[in-house]
Amino acid sequence: MKKSKSYIKTLDRIKVSNLAGRLIRDIERIIPPDTDLFHEAVIVAGAPEATQSLHYLPFNRQVLADADMTTTLSLVVLFNNLRMDRFFLSGFREWISRPVFKFSFNVMDRFIRAIRLDHRLLRIMATADGEFSIMGIVQRDEIQRKRFFKRRCRFLHPLLLIPTTDAASQDYLVEFERRQTIGKIKIPLLPLYRKGPTPLHEKASIVTPLK
């Protein structure tokens, strides 16, 4: 039987940095991370209190341009894994949250609600090998060219950094990110995007590392 974890009451700068470093390495599957930028964001924010389920991170953003594709990553939320077993939404709270999740314009809130409605994901977080997990938001802007036609697309999805070495759990995290992908298409002559389809081949490549 796995020994239950106890919350680390005192997280000094070095310990927070070490814990964050274990998670930040996993960003490699999206882009080569600016580790100093993301380390500092986590250290400045500090870990969630023992009674907090999550803690928001200060502004941070890494942008990587590669030909017709630009990838932007921000780490936005630090989750307290030791409270994830009570973070799920059920009953009336779950019922009322589903339409809110579906029509919310705030991408971060939408992804957090998606996590709270996924009991399997919360179990993975609750039984993880570390005290906290990180959620980031990935935005990929892509120009798709076909002869004289050019279309600008935008894809957004969460990035989950959870301390687990279980292969099935890691596969589920990637699948969760794919399922939450939001596809948009730029409206010609306007600085606006409308909802667009997310083809299966896009979902399959959305978390593929850049070469």
N, C-alpha and C positions, 0 to 999 in steps of 0.2 A: 504494500500500500504506500502510495506516495506521501511523503511527509508534507504537512501543510506549511505554507510559507507565512512568515510574519512580516509586517510592513517595516521597512527601514525608517526608523524615526529621524535619524540625522543623515542627511545626504550632503556631504561637503562637495566642493567644486570638483575635486579629483574623482570622487566616486560617481557623481552625476556624469562626468565626462566619460568615464569607463563604461557605464551602463549605456549611455547614448551611443558610444562608439560601436558596440556590438550590433545595434540596430541599424545605424547609418551605413554600415558596410553593405547591407542588402539593397541599398539604392543603386548599386552597380548594375542590377538587372534592368534599370531604366536609363540612367546616364551615369557617367563617372562623377561621383558626388564631390561637391566643394565641402569637404569634411569640416574645415575650420568654420565656415558659415553656419552649418547646421549644428555643430557642437556648441557654438556660442549661443545660438537661439535657445537650445535646451538648457544650457547652464544659466542663462539670464532668467528664464522662466522658473527654473527650479521644479522639483518633482511635485506631483499633486499631494495635498495633505491626506492623511489616512482616511479622512471622512469624505474626500472628494473622489468622484468617479472619473473626472477628467479635468484637464488644465490646458488653457489655450496658450499657444506659443507666440512670441513677438514676431513682427514682420520679418520674413526671410524669403529670398527668391533666388533661384539659380536658373539661368537661361542658357540653353545650348542650341546654336543654329547649325544646321547641316543641310546645305543646298536648299531644297524646297520644303524643308521641314524644320520647325522650331519647337523645341521642347522646353517647357517651363515647369519647375517644381518648387512647391512651397510646403514645408512641414507646418501643420496647423494645430494639431491636438496631441496632447500627451494623456494616455489613458492609464488609470490605476487598475492594473489587472486583478488586484485582490478584491475589487468591488464589482467585477464584471458579472459575477453570479447573481447579482441583484439589479443589474443595469437593464435587463431585458424588459420589453414592453409586453404586457399581457392584459387580457380582459378588456375593460372599457378603454384603458389607455392605449392598448394596441389598436383597437377598432377606430378610435378617433385619430390616431397618428397616421394611419395608412393613406387617407386622402390628402392629409397635409404633406406627407412625404412625396406623394405623386405629383402635386402641383406646386411645390415649393420652388421659388426662384433662387434661393440661397443654396449654392452647391454644397457648401460645407455642412449646413444643417441637414440637407438631403442625405448626404453620405453618413452622417452620424445616426440619423433615424434608420437608415438601412442596416447599420451595424446593430442597433438596438432591437431590430425586428428579426435578426438572424440568430436563433438560439445556438446553432452549431458553432458559429463564429465566436460567440460569447463564451462558449465552453472552452474553445481553443485558447482564448485569451486568459480565462480564469485558471487554466491549468498550465499556463506557459512557464518557461524556465526563468523568468525575470519579473520584477515588480511592476514594470510598466511597458506599454506599447506606444507606438507613434503612428498617427495617420497623416499622410501628406495628400496634396492634390496635384495631379499631373495634368497639364494642358498641352496638347500637341496641335500646333497650327501647321497645316499641310496644303501645299498647292498641287492640285492634280491636273496634269496636262494631257490633252488628247488632241493632236493636230493643232488647230487654231483655237481650240476651246480651252479655257482655264477656269478651274473652280477652286475656291478657297474653302477648306473644311477645318473644323475644329473638333477635337475629341477631348473630353474631360473624364477622368476616372480617379478613384481614390487609390492611394498607395498605402498598404498596410505593412508596417514593420513590427513584427511580433516575434519575441524570442522563443522559437520552437524549432527543433531539429526533426520533428516527425514529418516524414515525406508526405503522408496523406493530408496532414494539416497544411503543409506548404502548398500543395496542389490546390487545396480548397481556397486558400487565400487568393491565389492567382485567379481562380475561377470566379470568386466573388468580385474581384476588381473588374474582370471582363464583363460580368453581368451588369455592373453599375455604370458602364461606359455611356456617356451622353454624346451623341453626335450632332453637330450643327453645320449648316452651310451658310456662307456669307451671302447677303442680299446684294446684288449688283448695284453699284453707285451709292450704296449706303453703308455706314459704319456699324451695321447691325447683322446679327445672325438669326436664322430661323432654324427650327428643329429639323434635323435631317436624319436619314437612316444610318444605322451603323452596320454595314455588311459584315458577314461572318468572317471574312478574311481580315477585316480591320480589327475585329474583336480578338482574333487569334494573334495579331501582331502588336496589339496595343501595349503589351508589357515586354516586348522583345528588346533587349539592350541594343543601343546604337553601336555600330561598328566604327 
